[in-house]
Amino acid sequence: MTVSVVDAQGRSTSRLVVPVSVAGGRIEGIEPDSAEAVSLPLHRVISVADVDPTR
């Protein structure tokens, strides 16, 4: 999925994430291109979009 978040300065960014869990106010996942673990705070999420799995 693509998750758009806003940082403390109000800038928005989008990240491609394979979700692992949603708990404790965070989305935990893996960025598929780099295999990097990511943790995104839910209060910073502004949108979520499904991605074509054949990407």
All heavy atoms as atom14 arrays in JSON, in Angstrom:
{
  "sequence": "MTVSVVDAQGRSTSRLVVPVSVAGGRIEGIEPDSAEAVSLPLHRVISVADVDPTR",
  "atom14_mask": [
    [1, 1, 1, 1, 1, 1, 1, 1, 0, 0, 0, 0, 0, 0],
    [1, 1, 1, 1, 1, 1, 1, 0, 0, 0, 0, 0, 0, 0],
    [1, 1, 1, 1, 1, 1, 1, 0, 0, 0, 0, 0, 0, 0],
    [1, 1, 1, 1, 1, 1, 0, 0, 0, 0, 0, 0, 0, 0],
    [1, 1, 1, 1, 1, 1, 1, 0, 0, 0, 0, 0, 0, 0],
    [1, 1, 1, 1, 1, 1, 1, 0, 0, 0, 0, 0, 0, 0],
    [1, 1, 1, 1, 1, 1, 1, 1, 0, 0, 0, 0, 0, 0],
    [1, 1, 1, 1, 1, 0, 0, 0, 0, 0, 0, 0, 0, 0],
    [1, 1, 1, 1, 1, 1, 1, 1, 1, 0, 0, 0, 0, 0],
    [1, 1, 1, 1, 0, 0, 0, 0, 0, 0, 0, 0, 0, 0],
    [1, 1, 1, 1, 1, 1, 1, 1, 1, 1, 1, 0, 0, 0],
    [1, 1, 1, 1, 1, 1, 0, 0, 0, 0, 0, 0, 0, 0],
    [1, 1, 1, 1, 1, 1, 1, 0, 0, 0, 0, 0, 0, 0],
    [1, 1, 1, 1, 1, 1, 0, 0, 0, 0, 0, 0, 0, 0],
    [1, 1, 1, 1, 1, 1, 1, 1, 1, 1, 1, 0, 0, 0],
    [1, 1, 1, 1, 1, 1, 1, 1, 0, 0, 0, 0, 0, 0],
    [1, 1, 1, 1, 1, 1, 1, 0, 0, 0, 0, 0, 0, 0],
    [1, 1, 1, 1, 1, 1, 1, 0, 0, 0, 0, 0, 0, 0],
    [1, 1, 1, 1, 1, 1, 1, 0, 0, 0, 0, 0, 0, 0],
    [1, 1, 1, 1, 1, 1, 1, 0, 0, 0, 0, 0, 0, 0],
    [1, 1, 1, 1, 1, 1, 0, 0, 0, 0, 0, 0, 0, 0],
    [1, 1, 1, 1, 1, 1, 1, 0, 0, 0, 0, 0, 0, 0],
    [1, 1, 1, 1, 1, 0, 0, 0, 0, 0, 0, 0, 0, 0],
    [1, 1, 1, 1, 0, 0, 0, 0, 0, 0, 0, 0, 0, 0],
    [1, 1, 1, 1, 0, 0, 0, 0, 0, 0, 0, 0, 0, 0],
    [1, 1, 1, 1, 1, 1, 1, 1, 1, 1, 1, 0, 0, 0],
    [1, 1, 1, 1, 1, 1, 1, 1, 0, 0, 0, 0, 0, 0],
    [1, 1, 1, 1, 1, 1, 1, 1, 1, 0, 0, 0, 0, 0],
    [1, 1, 1, 1, 0, 0, 0, 0, 0, 0, 0, 0, 0, 0],
    [1, 1, 1, 1, 1, 1, 1, 1, 0, 0, 0, 0, 0, 0],
    [1, 1, 1, 1, 1, 1, 1, 1, 1, 0, 0, 0, 0, 0],
    [1, 1, 1, 1, 1, 1, 1, 0, 0, 0, 0, 0, 0, 0],
    [1, 1, 1, 1, 1, 1, 1, 1, 0, 0, 0, 0, 0, 0],
    [1, 1, 1, 1, 1, 1, 0, 0, 0, 0, 0, 0, 0, 0],
    [1, 1, 1, 1, 1, 0, 0, 0, 0, 0, 0, 0, 0, 0],
    [1, 1, 1, 1, 1, 1, 1, 1, 1, 0, 0, 0, 0, 0],
    [1, 1, 1, 1, 1, 0, 0, 0, 0, 0, 0, 0, 0, 0],
    [1, 1, 1, 1, 1, 1, 1, 0, 0, 0, 0, 0, 0, 0],
    [1, 1, 1, 1, 1, 1, 0, 0, 0, 0, 0, 0, 0, 0],
    [1, 1, 1, 1, 1, 1, 1, 1, 0, 0, 0, 0, 0, 0],
    [1, 1, 1, 1, 1, 1, 1, 0, 0, 0, 0, 0, 0, 0],
    [1, 1, 1, 1, 1, 1, 1, 1, 0, 0, 0, 0, 0, 0],
    [1, 1, 1, 1, 1, 1, 1, 1, 1, 1, 0, 0, 0, 0],
    [1, 1, 1, 1, 1, 1, 1, 1, 1, 1, 1, 0, 0, 0],
    [1, 1, 1, 1, 1, 1, 1, 0, 0, 0, 0, 0, 0, 0],
    [1, 1, 1, 1, 1, 1, 1, 1, 0, 0, 0, 0, 0, 0],
    [1, 1, 1, 1, 1, 1, 0, 0, 0, 0, 0, 0, 0, 0],
    [1, 1, 1, 1, 1, 1, 1, 0, 0, 0, 0, 0, 0, 0],
    [1, 1, 1, 1, 1, 0, 0, 0, 0, 0, 0, 0, 0, 0],
    [1, 1, 1, 1, 1, 1, 1, 1, 0, 0, 0, 0, 0, 0],
    [1, 1, 1, 1, 1, 1, 1, 0, 0, 0, 0, 0, 0, 0],
    [1, 1, 1, 1, 1, 1, 1, 1, 0, 0, 0, 0, 0, 0],
    [1, 1, 1, 1, 1, 1, 1, 0, 0, 0, 0, 0, 0, 0],
    [1, 1, 1, 1, 1, 1, 1, 0, 0, 0, 0, 0, 0, 0],
    [1, 1, 1, 1, 1, 1, 1, 1, 1, 1, 1, 0, 0, 0]
  ],
  "atom14_positions": [
    [[0.84, -1.16, 0.0], [0.0, 0.0, 0.0], [0.89, 1.23, 0.0], [2.05, 1.15, 0.37], [-0.94, -0.01, 1.2], [-0.28, 0.08, 2.54], [-1.51, -0.1, 3.85], [-0.54, 0.28, 5.24], [0.0, 0.0, 0.0], [0.0, 0.0, 0.0], [0.0, 0.0, 0.0], [0.0, 0.0, 0.0], [0.0, 0.0, 0.0], [0.0, 0.0, 0.0]],
    [[0.33, 2.33, -0.44], [1.03, 3.6, -0.38], [0.45, 4.38, 0.8], [-0.76, 4.55, 0.89], [0.86, 4.41, -1.67], [1.37, 3.64, -2.76], [1.6, 5.72, -1.6], [0.0, 0.0, 0.0], [0.0, 0.0, 0.0], [0.0, 0.0, 0.0], [0.0, 0.0, 0.0], [0.0, 0.0, 0.0], [0.0, 0.0, 0.0], [0.0, 0.0, 0.0]],
    [[1.33, 4.81, 1.69], [0.91, 5.56, 2.87], [1.49, 6.97, 2.77], [2.69, 7.14, 2.62], [1.41, 4.89, 4.17], [0.95, 5.67, 5.39], [0.95, 3.44, 4.25], [0.0, 0.0, 0.0], [0.0, 0.0, 0.0], [0.0, 0.0, 0.0], [0.0, 0.0, 0.0], [0.0, 0.0, 0.0], [0.0, 0.0, 0.0], [0.0, 0.0, 0.0]],
    [[0.62, 7.96, 2.83], [1.06, 9.36, 2.85], [1.01, 9.85, 4.29], [0.01, 9.65, 4.98], [0.16, 10.23, 1.98], [0.26, 9.83, 0.63], [0.0, 0.0, 0.0], [0.0, 0.0, 0.0], [0.0, 0.0, 0.0], [0.0, 0.0, 0.0], [0.0, 0.0, 0.0], [0.0, 0.0, 0.0], [0.0, 0.0, 0.0], [0.0, 0.0, 0.0]],
    [[2.12, 10.44, 4.72], [2.21, 10.96, 6.08], [2.68, 12.41, 6.04], [3.29, 12.85, 5.07], [3.18, 10.12, 6.95], [2.65, 8.73, 7.17], [4.56, 10.07, 6.36], [0.0, 0.0, 0.0], [0.0, 0.0, 0.0], [0.0, 0.0, 0.0], [0.0, 0.0, 0.0], [0.0, 0.0, 0.0], [0.0, 0.0, 0.0], [0.0, 0.0, 0.0]],
    [[2.39, 13.13, 7.09], [2.84, 14.51, 7.21], [3.82, 14.58, 8.38], [3.6, 13.96, 9.42], [1.65, 15.49, 7.38], [0.9, 15.25, 8.66], [2.08, 16.91, 7.26], [0.0, 0.0, 0.0], [0.0, 0.0, 0.0], [0.0, 0.0, 0.0], [0.0, 0.0, 0.0], [0.0, 0.0, 0.0], [0.0, 0.0, 0.0], [0.0, 0.0, 0.0]],
    [[4.94, 15.31, 8.19], [5.92, 15.42, 9.27], [5.61, 16.62, 10.17], [4.63, 17.34, 9.95], [7.34, 15.47, 8.7], [7.66, 16.72, 7.89], [6.91, 17.71, 7.96], [8.68, 16.71, 7.19], [0.0, 0.0, 0.0], [0.0, 0.0, 0.0], [0.0, 0.0, 0.0], [0.0, 0.0, 0.0], [0.0, 0.0, 0.0], [0.0, 0.0, 0.0]],
    [[6.45, 16.85, 11.14], [6.22, 17.91, 12.12], [6.24, 19.31, 11.49], [5.68, 20.24, 12.05], [7.26, 17.83, 13.23], [0.0, 0.0, 0.0], [0.0, 0.0, 0.0], [0.0, 0.0, 0.0], [0.0, 0.0, 0.0], [0.0, 0.0, 0.0], [0.0, 0.0, 0.0], [0.0, 0.0, 0.0], [0.0, 0.0, 0.0], [0.0, 0.0, 0.0]],
    [[6.88, 19.44, 10.32], [6.93, 20.73, 9.63], [5.79, 20.89, 8.63], [5.72, 21.89, 7.93], [8.27, 20.9, 8.91], [9.45, 21.13, 9.84], [9.86, 19.86, 10.58], [9.85, 18.78, 10.02], [10.2, 20.01, 11.84], [0.0, 0.0, 0.0], [0.0, 0.0, 0.0], [0.0, 0.0, 0.0], [0.0, 0.0, 0.0], [0.0, 0.0, 0.0]],
    [[4.92, 19.9, 8.54], [3.77, 19.99, 7.64], [4.02, 19.49, 6.23], [3.16, 19.62, 5.37], [0.0, 0.0, 0.0], [0.0, 0.0, 0.0], [0.0, 0.0, 0.0], [0.0, 0.0, 0.0], [0.0, 0.0, 0.0], [0.0, 0.0, 0.0], [0.0, 0.0, 0.0], [0.0, 0.0, 0.0], [0.0, 0.0, 0.0], [0.0, 0.0, 0.0]],
    [[5.2, 18.91, 5.98], [5.5, 18.37, 4.65], [4.95, 16.96, 4.54], [5.09, 16.16, 5.46], [7.01, 18.34, 4.43], [7.65, 19.71, 4.37], [9.14, 19.58, 4.14], [9.74, 18.86, 5.26], [10.64, 19.37, 6.09], [11.06, 20.6, 5.92], [11.13, 18.65, 7.07], [0.0, 0.0, 0.0], [0.0, 0.0, 0.0], [0.0, 0.0, 0.0]],
    [[4.36, 16.66, 3.41], [3.83, 15.31, 3.21], [4.76, 14.5, 2.33], [5.41, 15.04, 1.43], [2.43, 15.36, 2.61], [2.47, 15.89, 1.32], [0.0, 0.0, 0.0], [0.0, 0.0, 0.0], [0.0, 0.0, 0.0], [0.0, 0.0, 0.0], [0.0, 0.0, 0.0], [0.0, 0.0, 0.0], [0.0, 0.0, 0.0], [0.0, 0.0, 0.0]],
    [[4.84, 13.22, 2.64], [5.61, 12.27, 1.84], [4.8, 11.0, 1.71], [3.92, 10.72, 2.53], [6.97, 11.93, 2.49], [6.74, 11.39, 3.79], [7.87, 13.13, 2.59], [0.0, 0.0, 0.0], [0.0, 0.0, 0.0], [0.0, 0.0, 0.0], [0.0, 0.0, 0.0], [0.0, 0.0, 0.0], [0.0, 0.0, 0.0], [0.0, 0.0, 0.0]],
    [[5.08, 10.25, 0.67], [4.41, 8.97, 0.46], [5.44, 7.87, 0.46], [6.55, 8.04, -0.06], [3.68, 8.96, -0.88], [2.63, 9.88, -0.87], [0.0, 0.0, 0.0], [0.0, 0.0, 0.0], [0.0, 0.0, 0.0], [0.0, 0.0, 0.0], [0.0, 0.0, 0.0], [0.0, 0.0, 0.0], [0.0, 0.0, 0.0], [0.0, 0.0, 0.0]],
    [[5.05, 6.73, 1.07], [5.95, 5.58, 1.13], [5.2, 4.34, 0.71], [4.05, 4.15, 1.09], [6.48, 5.4, 2.55], [7.29, 6.59, 3.02], [7.81, 6.38, 4.39], [9.05, 5.63, 4.31], [9.87, 5.49, 5.34], [9.58, 6.03, 6.5], [10.98, 4.8, 5.21], [0.0, 0.0, 0.0], [0.0, 0.0, 0.0], [0.0, 0.0, 0.0]],
    [[5.87, 3.49, -0.05], [5.33, 2.21, -0.42], [5.67, 1.26, 0.72], [6.84, 1.12, 1.1], [5.95, 1.72, -1.73], [5.42, 0.42, -2.28], [3.93, 0.54, -2.61], [6.2, 0.02, -3.52], [0.0, 0.0, 0.0], [0.0, 0.0, 0.0], [0.0, 0.0, 0.0], [0.0, 0.0, 0.0], [0.0, 0.0, 0.0], [0.0, 0.0, 0.0]],
    [[4.65, 0.62, 1.3], [4.84, -0.21, 2.48], [4.02, -1.49, 2.36], [2.86, -1.44, 1.96], [4.39, 0.56, 3.76], [4.5, -0.32, 4.99], [5.2, 1.82, 3.94], [0.0, 0.0, 0.0], [0.0, 0.0, 0.0], [0.0, 0.0, 0.0], [0.0, 0.0, 0.0], [0.0, 0.0, 0.0], [0.0, 0.0, 0.0], [0.0, 0.0, 0.0]],
    [[4.64, -2.6, 2.72], [3.91, -3.86, 2.9], [3.61, -3.92, 4.39], [4.52, -4.05, 5.21], [4.75, -5.07, 2.45], [4.0, -6.36, 2.75], [5.1, -4.97, 0.98], [0.0, 0.0, 0.0], [0.0, 0.0, 0.0], [0.0, 0.0, 0.0], [0.0, 0.0, 0.0], [0.0, 0.0, 0.0], [0.0, 0.0, 0.0], [0.0, 0.0, 0.0]],
    [[2.34, -3.8, 4.77], [2.02, -3.75, 6.2], [2.25, -5.1, 6.88], [2.0, -6.15, 6.3], [0.53, -3.37, 6.22], [0.01, -3.79, 4.89], [1.15, -3.7, 3.93], [0.0, 0.0, 0.0], [0.0, 0.0, 0.0], [0.0, 0.0, 0.0], [0.0, 0.0, 0.0], [0.0, 0.0, 0.0], [0.0, 0.0, 0.0], [0.0, 0.0, 0.0]],
    [[2.75, -5.02, 8.1], [2.96, -6.2, 8.93], [1.96, -6.19, 10.08], [1.35, -7.2, 10.4], [4.41, -6.27, 9.45], [4.6, -7.42, 10.42], [5.39, -6.37, 8.29], [0.0, 0.0, 0.0], [0.0, 0.0, 0.0], [0.0, 0.0, 0.0], [0.0, 0.0, 0.0], [0.0, 0.0, 0.0], [0.0, 0.0, 0.0], [0.0, 0.0, 0.0]],
    [[1.78, -5.0, 10.7], [0.82, -4.88, 11.8], [0.4, -3.43, 11.99], [1.09, -2.5, 11.56], [1.42, -5.41, 13.11], [2.45, -4.57, 13.56], [0.0, 0.0, 0.0], [0.0, 0.0, 0.0], [0.0, 0.0, 0.0], [0.0, 0.0, 0.0], [0.0, 0.0, 0.0], [0.0, 0.0, 0.0], [0.0, 0.0, 0.0], [0.0, 0.0, 0.0]],
    [[-0.74, -3.28, 12.61], [-1.22, -1.97, 13.04], [-1.58, -2.13, 14.51], [-2.51, -2.87, 14.84], [-2.45, -1.51, 12.24], [-2.95, -0.17, 12.75], [-2.14, -1.44, 10.75], [0.0, 0.0, 0.0], [0.0, 0.0, 0.0], [0.0, 0.0, 0.0], [0.0, 0.0, 0.0], [0.0, 0.0, 0.0], [0.0, 0.0, 0.0], [0.0, 0.0, 0.0]],
    [[-0.81, -1.49, 15.38], [-1.04, -1.63, 16.82], [-0.29, -0.51, 17.54], [0.7, 0.02, 17.02], [-0.54, -2.98, 17.32], [0.0, 0.0, 0.0], [0.0, 0.0, 0.0], [0.0, 0.0, 0.0], [0.0, 0.0, 0.0], [0.0, 0.0, 0.0], [0.0, 0.0, 0.0], [0.0, 0.0, 0.0], [0.0, 0.0, 0.0], [0.0, 0.0, 0.0]],
    [[-0.77, -0.16, 18.71], [-0.09, 0.83, 19.52], [0.06, 2.18, 18.85], [1.02, 2.89, 19.09], [0.0, 0.0, 0.0], [0.0, 0.0, 0.0], [0.0, 0.0, 0.0], [0.0, 0.0, 0.0], [0.0, 0.0, 0.0], [0.0, 0.0, 0.0], [0.0, 0.0, 0.0], [0.0, 0.0, 0.0], [0.0, 0.0, 0.0], [0.0, 0.0, 0.0]],
    [[-0.88, 2.51, 17.95], [-0.84, 3.8, 17.28], [0.17, 3.9, 16.16], [0.53, 4.99, 15.73], [0.0, 0.0, 0.0], [0.0, 0.0, 0.0], [0.0, 0.0, 0.0], [0.0, 0.0, 0.0], [0.0, 0.0, 0.0], [0.0, 0.0, 0.0], [0.0, 0.0, 0.0], [0.0, 0.0, 0.0], [0.0, 0.0, 0.0], [0.0, 0.0, 0.0]],
    [[0.64, 2.75, 15.66], [1.65, 2.75, 14.6], [1.32, 1.72, 13.54], [0.73, 0.69, 13.81], [3.02, 2.45, 15.17], [3.43, 3.42, 16.28], [4.85, 3.25, 16.72], [5.81, 3.91, 15.85], [5.99, 5.21, 15.73], [5.24, 6.05, 16.39], [6.91, 5.71, 14.94], [0.0, 0.0, 0.0], [0.0, 0.0, 0.0], [0.0, 0.0, 0.0]],
    [[1.75, 2.0, 12.3], [1.75, 1.01, 11.22], [3.18, 0.51, 11.12], [4.1, 1.3, 10.91], [1.33, 1.63, 9.88], [-0.09, 2.17, 9.93], [1.48, 0.6, 8.75], [-0.49, 2.96, 8.69], [0.0, 0.0, 0.0], [0.0, 0.0, 0.0], [0.0, 0.0, 0.0], [0.0, 0.0, 0.0], [0.0, 0.0, 0.0], [0.0, 0.0, 0.0]],
    [[3.35, -0.79, 11.3], [4.66, -1.41, 11.14], [4.66, -2.12, 9.8], [3.68, -2.78, 9.45], [4.94, -2.42, 12.26], [4.82, -1.86, 13.66], [5.91, -0.88, 14.04], [7.0, -0.92, 13.42], [5.68, -0.06, 14.94], [0.0, 0.0, 0.0], [0.0, 0.0, 0.0], [0.0, 0.0, 0.0], [0.0, 0.0, 0.0], [0.0, 0.0, 0.0]],
    [[5.73, -1.97, 9.04], [5.77, -2.61, 7.74], [7.17, -2.68, 7.18], [8.14, -2.35, 7.84], [0.0, 0.0, 0.0], [0.0, 0.0, 0.0], [0.0, 0.0, 0.0], [0.0, 0.0, 0.0], [0.0, 0.0, 0.0], [0.0, 0.0, 0.0], [0.0, 0.0, 0.0], [0.0, 0.0, 0.0], [0.0, 0.0, 0.0], [0.0, 0.0, 0.0]],
    [[7.24, -3.12, 5.93], [8.5, -3.27, 5.22], [8.39, -2.52, 3.89], [7.39, -2.64, 3.19], [8.78, -4.76, 4.9], [8.76, -5.62, 6.17], [10.08, -4.94, 4.12], [9.89, -5.37, 7.12], [0.0, 0.0, 0.0], [0.0, 0.0, 0.0], [0.0, 0.0, 0.0], [0.0, 0.0, 0.0], [0.0, 0.0, 0.0], [0.0, 0.0, 0.0]],
    [[9.41, -1.75, 3.55], [9.48, -1.13, 2.22], [9.99, -2.2, 1.26], [11.1, -2.72, 1.45], [10.4, 0.09, 2.22], [9.8, 1.29, 2.88], [10.63, 2.54, 2.67], [11.85, 2.44, 2.44], [10.03, 3.62, 2.74], [0.0, 0.0, 0.0], [0.0, 0.0, 0.0], [0.0, 0.0, 0.0], [0.0, 0.0, 0.0], [0.0, 0.0, 0.0]],
    [[9.19, -2.59, 0.26], [9.57, -3.72, -0.59], [10.83, -3.51, -1.42], [11.55, -4.47, -1.68], [8.35, -3.93, -1.49], [7.59, -2.66, -1.43], [7.91, -2.01, -0.12], [0.0, 0.0, 0.0], [0.0, 0.0, 0.0], [0.0, 0.0, 0.0], [0.0, 0.0, 0.0], [0.0, 0.0, 0.0], [0.0, 0.0, 0.0], [0.0, 0.0, 0.0]],
    [[11.13, -2.31, -1.83], [12.31, -2.07, -2.68], [13.62, -2.19, -1.91], [14.62, -2.64, -2.44], [12.23, -0.71, -3.36], [11.06, -0.63, -4.34], [10.64, -1.69, -4.85], [10.57, 0.49, -4.59], [0.0, 0.0, 0.0], [0.0, 0.0, 0.0], [0.0, 0.0, 0.0], [0.0, 0.0, 0.0], [0.0, 0.0, 0.0], [0.0, 0.0, 0.0]],
    [[13.61, -1.79, -0.63], [14.84, -1.79, 0.16], [14.85, -2.83, 1.27], [15.88, -3.03, 1.91], [15.05, -0.41, 0.79], [14.02, -0.16, 1.74], [0.0, 0.0, 0.0], [0.0, 0.0, 0.0], [0.0, 0.0, 0.0], [0.0, 0.0, 0.0], [0.0, 0.0, 0.0], [0.0, 0.0, 0.0], [0.0, 0.0, 0.0], [0.0, 0.0, 0.0]],
    [[13.71, -3.47, 1.54], [13.54, -4.42, 2.65], [13.75, -3.74, 4.0], [13.99, -4.4, 5.0], [14.45, -5.63, 2.49], [0.0, 0.0, 0.0], [0.0, 0.0, 0.0], [0.0, 0.0, 0.0], [0.0, 0.0, 0.0], [0.0, 0.0, 0.0], [0.0, 0.0, 0.0], [0.0, 0.0, 0.0], [0.0, 0.0, 0.0], [0.0, 0.0, 0.0]],
    [[13.65, -2.42, 4.03], [13.81, -1.65, 5.26], [12.52, -1.71, 6.08], [11.42, -1.57, 5.56], [14.12, -0.19, 4.9], [14.22, 0.74, 6.09], [14.41, 2.19, 5.66], [14.7, 2.46, 4.5], [14.24, 3.05, 6.54], [0.0, 0.0, 0.0], [0.0, 0.0, 0.0], [0.0, 0.0, 0.0], [0.0, 0.0, 0.0], [0.0, 0.0, 0.0]],
    [[12.67, -1.92, 7.4], [11.53, -1.88, 8.29], [11.12, -0.43, 8.52], [11.98, 0.45, 8.64], [11.87, -2.53, 9.62], [0.0, 0.0, 0.0], [0.0, 0.0, 0.0], [0.0, 0.0, 0.0], [0.0, 0.0, 0.0], [0.0, 0.0, 0.0], [0.0, 0.0, 0.0], [0.0, 0.0, 0.0], [0.0, 0.0, 0.0], [0.0, 0.0, 0.0]],
    [[9.82, -0.17, 8.53], [9.32, 1.18, 8.78], [8.27, 1.14, 9.88], [7.56, 0.16, 10.05], [8.73, 1.84, 7.52], [9.79, 2.07, 6.48], [7.61, 1.03, 6.94], [0.0, 0.0, 0.0], [0.0, 0.0, 0.0], [0.0, 0.0, 0.0], [0.0, 0.0, 0.0], [0.0, 0.0, 0.0], [0.0, 0.0, 0.0], [0.0, 0.0, 0.0]],
    [[8.19, 2.21, 10.62], [7.19, 2.39, 11.66], [6.61, 3.79, 11.49], [7.32, 4.78, 11.64], [7.85, 2.24, 13.03], [6.9, 2.4, 14.05], [0.0, 0.0, 0.0], [0.0, 0.0, 0.0], [0.0, 0.0, 0.0], [0.0, 0.0, 0.0], [0.0, 0.0, 0.0], [0.0, 0.0, 0.0], [0.0, 0.0, 0.0], [0.0, 0.0, 0.0]],
    [[5.32, 3.84, 11.15], [4.67, 5.12, 10.86], [3.61, 5.41, 11.92], [2.72, 4.6, 12.13], [4.03, 5.08, 9.48], [4.96, 4.71, 8.32], [4.16, 4.45, 7.05], [5.99, 5.8, 8.09], [0.0, 0.0, 0.0], [0.0, 0.0, 0.0], [0.0, 0.0, 0.0], [0.0, 0.0, 0.0], [0.0, 0.0, 0.0], [0.0, 0.0, 0.0]],
    [[3.66, 6.57, 12.56], [2.65, 6.91, 13.56], [1.29, 7.2, 12.88], [1.23, 7.95, 11.91], [3.19, 8.17, 14.25], [4.22, 8.72, 13.31], [4.69, 7.6, 12.45], [0.0, 0.0, 0.0], [0.0, 0.0, 0.0], [0.0, 0.0, 0.0], [0.0, 0.0, 0.0], [0.0, 0.0, 0.0], [0.0, 0.0, 0.0], [0.0, 0.0, 0.0]],
    [[0.25, 6.58, 13.39], [-1.08, 6.75, 12.79], [-1.55, 8.19, 12.79], [-2.24, 8.6, 11.86], [-2.1, 5.87, 13.52], [-2.01, 4.38, 13.24], [-3.02, 3.62, 14.11], [-2.25, 4.08, 11.78], [0.0, 0.0, 0.0], [0.0, 0.0, 0.0], [0.0, 0.0, 0.0], [0.0, 0.0, 0.0], [0.0, 0.0, 0.0], [0.0, 0.0, 0.0]],
    [[-1.2, 8.97, 13.79], [-1.67, 10.36, 13.84], [-1.05, 11.22, 12.74], [-1.5, 12.34, 12.5], [-1.46, 10.98, 15.22], [-0.04, 11.3, 15.56], [0.83, 10.35, 16.05], [0.65, 12.45, 15.45], [2.01, 10.92, 16.25], [1.93, 12.19, 15.89], [0.0, 0.0, 0.0], [0.0, 0.0, 0.0], [0.0, 0.0, 0.0], [0.0, 0.0, 0.0]],
    [[-0.03, 10.71, 12.06], [0.61, 11.44, 10.96], [0.09, 10.99, 9.58], [0.41, 11.6, 8.58], [2.12, 11.25, 11.0], [2.77, 11.8, 12.24], [2.99, 13.25, 12.09], [3.7, 13.78, 13.25], [3.8, 15.06, 13.49], [3.27, 15.92, 12.65], [4.43, 15.49, 14.54], [0.0, 0.0, 0.0], [0.0, 0.0, 0.0], [0.0, 0.0, 0.0]],
    [[-0.68, 9.91, 9.53], [-1.17, 9.37, 8.26], [-2.29, 10.26, 7.72], [-3.25, 10.57, 8.42], [-1.69, 7.93, 8.43], [-2.34, 7.42, 7.14], [-0.55, 7.01, 8.84], [0.0, 0.0, 0.0], [0.0, 0.0, 0.0], [0.0, 0.0, 0.0], [0.0, 0.0, 0.0], [0.0, 0.0, 0.0], [0.0, 0.0, 0.0], [0.0, 0.0, 0.0]],
    [[-2.16, 10.66, 6.44], [-3.19, 11.48, 5.82], [-3.96, 10.73, 4.74], [-5.07, 11.1, 4.4], [-2.63, 12.82, 5.28], [-1.47, 12.6, 4.33], [-2.23, 13.72, 6.44], [-0.94, 13.86, 3.68], [0.0, 0.0, 0.0], [0.0, 0.0, 0.0], [0.0, 0.0, 0.0], [0.0, 0.0, 0.0], [0.0, 0.0, 0.0], [0.0, 0.0, 0.0]],
    [[-3.35, 9.65, 4.2], [-4.07, 8.82, 3.24], [-3.37, 7.47, 3.08], [-2.18, 7.34, 3.33], [-4.21, 9.51, 1.88], [-2.96, 9.59, 1.23], [0.0, 0.0, 0.0], [0.0, 0.0, 0.0], [0.0, 0.0, 0.0], [0.0, 0.0, 0.0], [0.0, 0.0, 0.0], [0.0, 0.0, 0.0], [0.0, 0.0, 0.0], [0.0, 0.0, 0.0]],
    [[-4.17, 6.5, 2.65], [-3.68, 5.16, 2.37], [-4.32, 4.71, 1.07], [-5.51, 4.91, 0.87], [-4.05, 4.17, 3.51], [-3.63, 2.76, 3.17], [-3.44, 4.61, 4.83], [0.0, 0.0, 0.0], [0.0, 0.0, 0.0], [0.0, 0.0, 0.0], [0.0, 0.0, 0.0], [0.0, 0.0, 0.0], [0.0, 0.0, 0.0], [0.0, 0.0, 0.0]],
    [[-3.52, 4.12, 0.19], [-4.06, 3.65, -1.09], [-3.53, 2.25, -1.37], [-2.35, 1.96, -1.1], [-3.66, 4.59, -2.22], [0.0, 0.0, 0.0], [0.0, 0.0, 0.0], [0.0, 0.0, 0.0], [0.0, 0.0, 0.0], [0.0, 0.0, 0.0], [0.0, 0.0, 0.0], [0.0, 0.0, 0.0], [0.0, 0.0, 0.0], [0.0, 0.0, 0.0]],
    [[-4.39, 1.42, -1.9], [-4.01, 0.08, -2.31], [-3.14, 0.18, -3.57], [-3.28, 1.1, -4.36], [-5.27, -0.74, -2.6], [-5.0, -2.21, -2.66], [-3.92, -2.66, -2.24], [-5.89, -2.94, -3.13], [0.0, 0.0, 0.0], [0.0, 0.0, 0.0], [0.0, 0.0, 0.0], [0.0, 0.0, 0.0], [0.0, 0.0, 0.0], [0.0, 0.0, 0.0]],
    [[-2.22, -0.74, -3.73], [-1.32, -0.76, -4.87], [-1.5, -2.07, -5.63], [-1.7, -3.11, -5.03], [0.15, -0.62, -4.42], [1.11, -0.71, -5.57], [0.36, 0.68, -3.68], [0.0, 0.0, 0.0], [0.0, 0.0, 0.0], [0.0, 0.0, 0.0], [0.0, 0.0, 0.0], [0.0, 0.0, 0.0], [0.0, 0.0, 0.0], [0.0, 0.0, 0.0]],
    [[-1.4, -2.01, -6.93], [-1.48, -3.2, -7.77], [-0.4, -4.2, -7.33], [0.79, -3.87, -7.35], [-1.29, -2.79, -9.22], [-1.38, -3.95, -10.19], [-1.54, -5.11, -9.75], [-1.29, -3.7, -11.41], [0.0, 0.0, 0.0], [0.0, 0.0, 0.0], [0.0, 0.0, 0.0], [0.0, 0.0, 0.0], [0.0, 0.0, 0.0], [0.0, 0.0, 0.0]],
    [[-0.78, -5.42, -6.92], [0.21, -6.38, -6.43], [1.18, -6.88, -7.5], [2.2, -7.47, -7.18], [-0.64, -7.53, -5.9], [-1.95, -7.39, -6.57], [-2.13, -5.92, -6.87], [0.0, 0.0, 0.0], [0.0, 0.0, 0.0], [0.0, 0.0, 0.0], [0.0, 0.0, 0.0], [0.0, 0.0, 0.0], [0.0, 0.0, 0.0], [0.0, 0.0, 0.0]],
    [[0.91, -6.62, -8.78], [1.82, -7.03, -9.84], [2.91, -6.01, -10.11], [3.7, -6.17, -11.01], [1.05, -7.31, -11.15], [0.4, -6.1, -11.57], [0.05, -8.41, -10.96], [0.0, 0.0, 0.0], [0.0, 0.0, 0.0], [0.0, 0.0, 0.0], [0.0, 0.0, 0.0], [0.0, 0.0, 0.0], [0.0, 0.0, 0.0], [0.0, 0.0, 0.0]],
    [[2.94, -4.94, -9.32], [3.89, -3.84, -9.47], [5.29, -4.35, -9.62], [5.91, -5.05, -9.08], [3.77, -2.89, -8.29], [4.79, -1.8, -8.29], [4.71, -1.12, -6.93], [5.75, -0.2, -6.69], [7.03, -0.47, -6.45], [7.46, -1.67, -6.48], [7.89, 0.46, -6.2], [0.0, 0.0, 0.0], [0.0, 0.0, 0.0], [0.0, 0.0, 0.0]]
  ]
}
